[in-house]
Structures are given as structure tokens and as C-alpha cells.
Amino acid sequence: MNTEVRNIAFYLPQFHQIPENDAWWGEGFTEWTNVRKAKPLFKNHVQPIVPGELGYYNLLDENVYAAQAHMAQSHGIEGFCYWHYWFGNGKRILEKPFNKILETQKPDFPFCLCWANQSWTGVWHGAPGHVLMEQTYNGEEDMRAHFAFLSKAFRDPRYITFDGRPVFPIYGVHELPDPPSYIQALRNLAVEHGFPGLHIIGMANSNPEKLITCCDQVMPCGPGDYIDQRPLGLLSRVMRRLACARQADWLPDALRKAMNAPIHHPFRDVVDQAFKNLPASPDYIPCVTTGWDNTPRCKRRGIVFEGYSPELLGEYVRKAVLRNRKVGGDNFIFFKAWNEWAEGNILEPDTRFGLKPLEAVAAALNS
């Protein structure tokens, strides 16, 4: 295995029942609810996507963690990056799976946390103005309380570090109040807690002037998504590709809505364009999108990358590895994602390809 490159997969802890989802979407709602109900919306549209050997698992079952970790580790994935939700004043959500991993010390598999610091809205169901859970920033006391929790995770021997500093991605760095000051305050708290600092990774997209509407939510997008975040004092940034601009550039949103159909775009083009506009600098981290089809959530307001295959995924990964070898730096590659089933970006086996995507990843990392 190529030990030069550090491969981290984003991990969604949505697959268990919580009171909030019961209240918002109905008793027993999880991501599987949307995944099971998905339907094909145009010719050759493959839906529903059915999970393979892991099945429609419940993340309150600790046996699932061990199976996932074994599967990931045996195919070259160093660790999981768990989406972490802290809405302010101590309010967390979807916290039970990670709590179990901390409390039981199982599985013996590296991890880090990514703060998903955005409000939850009714965007998946066409009600983007309906705020379900608001992200707030409530001053120093709240920041200290947040860091007190984080420090428990950072001290875990499994926690992923770089030069001894805990790796801590933040989803919406530009949404922080006074981002440079906020980030510096987090670093100061890390030192106060006995860490040598924090390796904070910012996530953001390029071409903010190019906006398309996906699921009634405005998302920046573009081929080779990045922005220069050096003014924020970040040590590195992760390229985040959420959508593809080419079809959106010529297909006005009003026309797409009139057609009552999702945008669909060749995954071949996504791979061909990958990292073309990403600066040749170690300050920028490549992110491999493991497919995309969010119609289970967004239905006809969604976006689909057509023609996904393990072979194309392997080519995508090889591009990321070669780029890292050229520019050096912290050598991280992020995969989006391990298990975001309702957005159609997964590494876990489904009934179409089984383990072939993971095998393609492993082969690319070994090539």
C-alpha cells in the first residue's frame, strides 16, 4: 500500500432513529427512508440503489462499525472523518454512533471529526426557508464548551493527526463569525488543552459567481472547486466538488424546473476535469467524489452524475495520487463519501458493484 498518501473518507452518522427526525419527517425516519423510496426519473436512471452485504444497517449496532472499519482498512482507507454537529449551547445531533466509538474504544480504526457548521432546513423537501435546527455561535463560553468535547476526541489514540496536531476540518469556514479570529481562538484553546495546535482544514468551493439551484438550495460549483483561504490562516483546504457546472452553465434553472427533471451530467466529464483548476500547491487537498445522485433526497430537483463505474473511480483516484506526489504537503486525499447513500456518493458495497469500487480504490493507491 502507498503509505505516502493518507486517505480519509467522510462518514455520515445518519442511519439511526432520533427524536428530531421522527418529529420532522415521521416516525422511524433515517437516510434509508429516502434511499428505499427512490425511483428512476429518466431513461437509464438507476434507482433505487440497494446496499450490498452490510444491508440497511442501524448505526446503533456496534457490529456495523467493525465491519465497516475492516472493509475500509483492507482497501487502503486510513480512517473515517465523521460529520460532527454542534449547533451552539451544547446542542448536538446524530451524536450516538460517535459517542459509542469513543466510549467502547471500538473499532480500532483511525478517525477525525469534521464540524458541519450549517443550519438544518427543510431543503430536502422543498422548504428551504423552514429552519429545523439553527447553527449559532454564542461567544467564548460556548466555544470553550465545544472544545471541551472536542478535546476528548482529540486525546483518543485513534484520532488522526498531522505533525502531532489533531486534524479538524470545518465545513463552512466562511460562515464562522470573523473567521480568522475564530480559527485562531480554536488554536489557542488547543494549546491551552495541551495540544501542539490544530491542523484545521477548510472546505469551500471556487467560482462563487456560478450558482445553480440544487434541491432549492444555492450551491457554488465549478470544475476543480476551491477557493484561496490563506487569508483565514488555514494550514490546508480540501477541494469539495458538490456539483458540476458544465450543464448548469447552458441550462437555465428556470428551464430545468419547467422540464421537471433533474440535471444529469456524465461522470466521465467529472473525472476528466478533476483537479484541472486546483492550484499546484500543497495548500490544496484533493477530494474524490465517489459518484453523485441526490434524487433520493431531492427528486426532480436533484443532480445525477451518469455513467459512474468502478473503473472511472479508479482513474479519479490515480489522478489524486499523482497530484499529491507532485505537490507534496500533508498528502491527504478525502473521499466524499463512505456512506452518503441519499446523495449517491458511497464506497460501501451496493448490489450493482459489490466491492469493486473499493477494489478500484485499492488498486489505484497501489499503482
Residue, then its C-alpha position, 0 to 999 in steps of 0.5 A: m500500500n502507498t503509505e505516502v498518501r493518507n486517505i480519509a473518507f467522510y462518514l455520515p452518522q445518519f442511519h439511526q432513529i432520533p427524536e428530531n427526525d421522527a418529529w420532522w419527517g415521521e416516525g422511524f425516519t433515517e437516510w434509508t427512508n429516502v434511499r428505499k423510496a427512490k425511483p428512476l426519473f429518466k431513461n437509464h436512471v438507476q434507482p433505487i440503489v440497494p446496499g450490498e452485504l452490510g444491508y440497511y444497517n442501524l448505526l446503533d449496532e456496534n457490529v456495523y462499525a467493525a465491519q465497516a472499519h475492516m472493509a475500509q482498512s483492507h482497501g487502503i482507507e486510513g480512517f473515517c472523518y465523521w460529520h460532527y454537529w454542534f449547533g451552539n449551547g451544547k446542542r448536538i445531533l446524530e451524536k450516538p454512533f460517535n459517542k459509542i466509538l469513543e466510549t467502547q474504544k471500538p473499532d480500532f480504526p483511525f478517525c477525525l471529526c469534521w464540524a458541519n457548521q450549517s443550519w438544518t432546513g427543510v431543503w430536502h423537501g422543498a422548504p428551504g426557508h423552514v429552519l429545523m435546527e439553527q447553527t449559532y455561535n454564542g461567544e467564548e463560553d460556548m466555544r470553550a464548551h465545544f472544545a471541551f468535547l472536542s478535546k476528548a476526541f482529540r486525546d483518543p489514540r485513534y484520532i488522526t493527526f498531522d505533525g502531532r496536531p489533531v486534524f479538524p476540518i470545518y465545513g463552512v469556514h466562511e460562515l464562522p463569525d470573523p473567521p480568522s479570529y475564530i480559527q485562531a481562538l480554536r488554536n489557542l484553546a488547543v494549546e491551552h488543552g495541551f495540544p501542539g495546535l490544530h491542523i484545521i482544514g477548510m472546505a469551500n468551493s471556487n467560482p462563487e459567481k456560478l450558482i445553480t439551484c440544487c434541491d432549492q438550495v444555492m450551491p457554488c460549483g465549478p470544475g476543480d472547486y476551491i477557493d484561496q483561504r490563506p487569508l483565514g490562516l488555514l494550514s490546508r483546504v480540501m477541494r469539495r466538488l458538490a456539483c458540476a457546472r458544465q450543464a448548469d452553465w447552458l441550462p437555465d434553472a428556470l428551464r430545468k424546473a419547467m422540464n421537471a427533471p433533474i440535471h444529469h451530467p456524465f461522470r466521465d466529464v467529472v473525472d476528466q476535469a478533476f483537479k484541472n483548476l486546483p492550484a499546484s500547491p500543497d495548500y490544496i487537498p484533493c477530494v474524490t467524489t465517489g459518484w453523485d445522485n441526490t434524487p433520493r433526497c431531492k427528486r426532480r430537483g436533484i443532480v445525477f452524475e451518469g455513467y459512474s463505474p468502478e473503473l472511472l473511480g479508479e482513474y479519479v483516484r490515480k489522478a489524486v495520487l499523482r497530484n499529491r506526489k507532485v505537490g507534496g504537503d500533508n498528502f491527504i486525499f478525502f473521499k466524499a463519501w463512505n456512506e452518503w447513500a441519499e446523495g449517491n456518493i458511497l464506497e460501501p458495497d451496493t448490489r450493482f458493484g459489490l466491492k469493486p469500487l473499493e477494489a478500484v480504490a485499492a488498486a489505484l493507491n497501489s499503482 
